[in-house]
């Protein structure tokens, strides 16, 4: 059966001598894996190039799924939103590598989630078309928790402590997982921000690093099987 869908590239893994397995988040079916035949061949491939399968590239895919099951075979791929700056600016490409690794870790469902897909589309276009992007990965990490069903409870956001374990603000430090001070103040600021307000946040690289670590702890506690991204150190270095 042949199907077409829009997709966001998460990862491409070598498969055999000339092919790759493409892992992508699709608009119609959630997480999917595809065999891309011959893309690593020494001979010029008229259908595919490895440049199409860089992290978070947006594609239109046509694939064949065997009736007996197994991996789908990619027949056609077309870039739907050519990026102007993501592929050439190391800060933006580093964000994409990091976010793709996070998405691979947290997205488990093989079913449609149109609102999440459209959020990711918008986020990537915003990243590509703006210059002040030091805060964008933090914003995306926070907003992503909405679609994962683990967004922090902000009903008591005026309270001074944040209970990472229970995902809520509180008046007292009730456990070892409660944090306070500067990182909680920053978290409150980011929770109230939209994309077009991100450049108004004044935070140092060390403050952002501390907040990202808090969010990684939050993901570890609230998202099953979450793995700490290996690309995190590179992201820190780029924005240090």
N, C-alpha and C positions, 0 to 999 in steps of 0.2 A: 504494500500500500504506500502510495506517495503522498507526502504532506508538505505544506509550506508553513513557515512561521517566522516571526521576528525573534531574534535571540541576542543575548549579551554574552560575550565570551568570558568564561571563567578561567579555563586552563586548557592547554594542549600538551599531551604526553606522547612521546615517541611510541610507535606501534609497528613492530616489524622493522624492515630495513628502509622503507620509503614512505610509510604512512604515519598518521597520528590519531590518537583518540581525542576528540574535541568534547570538553565538558562545557555546557552552556546553560544559561537560564533563559527559558523560552517564554514567550507571551502566552502561548496556548497550552503548554503542557508542563510548565515548571522546569525542574532539572531534567536535562536529557544528555545522553552521550552519543556521539556519532563517530564512525570510522571515516577518516578523510584519506582516501587512497592516493598514493603517489605524490603527495605534496612535498615530500622531502627527496624526491628523485633528482638525480643529477640532470636529467632531461627537463627542459622547460615545461611546466604544467600550465596549460592554457585555461584551466578551470579555477585552480586555487593557487594562492601563494601564502607562505607562512606569515606574511605581514597582515593578512586578514584575521589572524587568530591571536593577536596580542591582547593582553588582559583588558576587558571591558569594551572591546570593539563591538559596535552595534551592527548586526547583520540581518539580512533576509535569507533564510535557508530553505532549500528544497531537499528532502531526504526520503529515502525508501526504507520502509520497515518490513522485514520478512514476516510472512504470516505465521511462521513457526516460532517467532520470537527472536530474541538476540539483539545485538546492537544495530541501530539504524545506520544506513550508509549514505553519506552526504553526496548529493548529486550536483547541487549548485549553491553558491554563496555570493552575496552581493553586499557591500558595505552600504548601509542606509544613512548613516550620519558621519560623513568623513570629518575627522577631527583636524583642526588647524594647528593646535598647539600641544595637545596631549602627547603626541609622539615625539615632539622635539624639545620639550621642556622637562628636565629631569625631575623637578619638583612635582609636576602633574603626573608624569608616568609612574613615579614612586607611589603617589597616592593611589593610582589605579591598581598597581601590583598589590599593595597592602589591602585595599578594599576587596579585590577579587579573591584574595586568600581568606579574608573574613567571610565573604559570601559563600565560598566553597564549604566553609566549616559550619555555617548556621542554616543554610537552605537545605532542607531535607525532603520537602514535598515534591512529588511528581504530579502536580496538578496546577491549574491556572490560578494566578493571583494577579489580576490586572492592575489593581491599585499599587502593589509593590513594583510591578514591572514599569509602570508609568512614572513612579517616583524615581526609580533608578535612571530611566531615560532622561528625565528633567535634570537630575543631579549631574549627570555626565555632560550634558550640553552646557549647563551652568559652569562647570569646571573648565570646559574647553574655551569658553567665551569671556572669562574673567581673569584679571591679573592678580588680585589680592585673594589668595587661596589658602593661606596658612591655617585657617579655621575650618575649612570645608570638611575635612575627614572626620573631625569631632562632631560636627553637625549631622553628617550622614550616619555615624555610629549611633547617635542618640535617636534620630528619626527612625532608623531601622528597627529599633526595639518596639516601635508601635506595630509594625507589620509582623513581628515575631510574637506579639502578645505579651511582652514583658516591659512595657513602658513604665517608668517610675510613677508612683502615686504622688501627685503634686497637690493634693488637697490640703496638706499642711506645709506648703513650701516656705512659709515664713519662719518655720522652726530652724534652730541653728545646726542640728545634726542630720546627717543622711545615713540611714541604715541600709548598707549595701545588700545585706542578706535578704531583707524584706522589701527592698525597693521603695522605701518611703522616708519622708522627713519626720523628725521627731524632736521633742524638747530636751530629752536626756540621752546620754550614751548608754543604751540598754544592753549592748553587747560589744564584743571585740571588733565587730564589723561596722561599727559606727564611726564616721569621720566628720570632721568639722573644720572650721577655719577657711582659709583661702580657697582650697579646692572645692568646698561646698558653695561658696559664694560664686565661683566661676561656673560651676555646674548649673546653678540657678539662672545665671545670665544666658548660658547656651540653651537651656530648656525653653526660654522664651523667644528665641531668635528664629527668623526666616532667612532664606538664602541671601536675599538682597540687603540684609542688615549685618551680615557676618563681618564686613570690613570695619564696623564700628566697635568691635570688641578689641580692647587693648589687653593683650596677654603676651607675656614673654615666652620664649621657646621652652624654658624650664617649667613654666606654669602649664603650658599645653601638654608637655610630656607627662606631668603629674596627673593631669585630668585624663589623658588617654590610658594611663595605667589603671586609674580608678574604673574607667569604662571596661577595660579588659577584665578586671576583677569581677565587675558586674556581669559581664557576658559569661564568665566561667561559672558563676553561681546560678545563673538563670537560663542559660541555653545549653541543653543537653549535648554532650560530646564536643563542646567548643574547645578548640585548640589554639594556644597562643601563636599568633602569626610569626613565622620566621622572618618576614620582611619588616618587622617592627623596628629593628635596630637601624636598618637602612633609612627608614622614614625619619627616625630621630636625627640621624646624621645630616640628612638633607635639610631639615628645618632647624638645625642647631645654630 
